[in-house]
Amino acid sequence: MGLSILDSLAVAQAAPAGGGAGGMSMLLILVVMFVAMYFMLIRPQQKRQKQHRAMVEALAKGDEVITNGGIAGRIHELGDSFVTVEVAEGVKIKLQRASISQVLPKGTLKSA
């Protein structure tokens, strides 16, 4: 039994390596798939992050915003990492800047 295992290993080692061209094509396929994934998933996500970062940095007092949770309000006070948003007359909540998902056009909240 042990001899047959050694014989099969010797035959496998002595077999010609005809998979060299197949290995290159497999590597090429993997590279092409990685490039496709980069352009379809990674790059658009980086672009969205860059746009969101620019929007958060451009926030100003009086801007009408919507948070990630869907709360609409007007910016009352700005800090380095936090924003105070007035959601109703006299009702203010403090949020992280990154939780602002959208800046609305001026006057949107008055019409709602």
N, C-alpha and C positions, 0 to 999 in steps of 0.2 A: 504494500500500500504506500509506504513512504517513498519507495523507488519510483512509482508512477507519478507522484507529485513532482519529484525532482526532474523526471524526464519531460513533463509538460512545461516546466519552467525553462528548461534548456531549449526546448523547441520554440517557445515564445521569444526567448532572447535571440535565437538564431534567425528568426523570421525577418525578412527585409523590411525596412522602415519606409513603406510606401505611403504613409500618412503625412508626409512633409508638406505636400501641396494642399491637403485637406486642412492641416493646421493653420496655414497662412490664410486660407479663405475663412476659417472660423474666426481668426483674429480680426480680419477685415470686417466681418459681419458685426462683431462686438464693437469695434470702433465706430462703425456707421450707426449702430443703435445708440451708442452713447451720445454721439453728435446730434442725432434726431431728438433724443430725450432732452438734451441741453436746450435746443431751440424751441421745443414744444412745452417744456415745463419750467426749467430753471430760469431762463432768460426773461420770460414774461412775468414771473413772480418777482424777480429783482426789479423789473421796471415798475410794477405796482408798488413795491415797497419804497422806491425812490420817490414816486409821485405822492404817496401818503406822507412821507417824511417832509417833503417840501410844503405840502398843505398844512401840516401841523406847525411847522416853523413860521408860516405866514399868518397864523391866527392873530386876530386883533380884537380889542375890546369892542363890543357891539355886534360882532359877527353872529349870525344865526346858524346854529349847528345841530346836527343829529349825532347821537352817540352810537356806539356799537350795540347798545341795548335798545335802541329805538326811541330814546328820550330826546325830544326837541326842546331847544332853549336858546337863550341869548347869552353870549359870554359877558360876564360881569367883571371878572378879575382874572389876570394872567400871572402865572408864576413860571419858574423854570421848568418844573415837571408836572405841575398841577394847574387846573383851570377851574374857576368857579363859574357855574352856569346857572342862570336864573330861568327856572322852568315855569314859574307862575309868579304873580305879583307877590313879592316878599318870600318866595320859596327858592332857596339857592342850594345847589349841590356841588360838592368838590369832586372832580374827576382827574384822572391822569390824562395828560395831553394826548397820549397814544390812543385813548378810547374814543376820541372824536373821529367819526367815520366819514362825515360829509359836511361841507359848508354850504348852506343854502343861500339863494339870492336874497338880497335885502327886501324886507316886507313880506316874506313868505309866512311868517308866524302870525302877522296881523290878519291875513286873509283866511287863516284856518279857523 
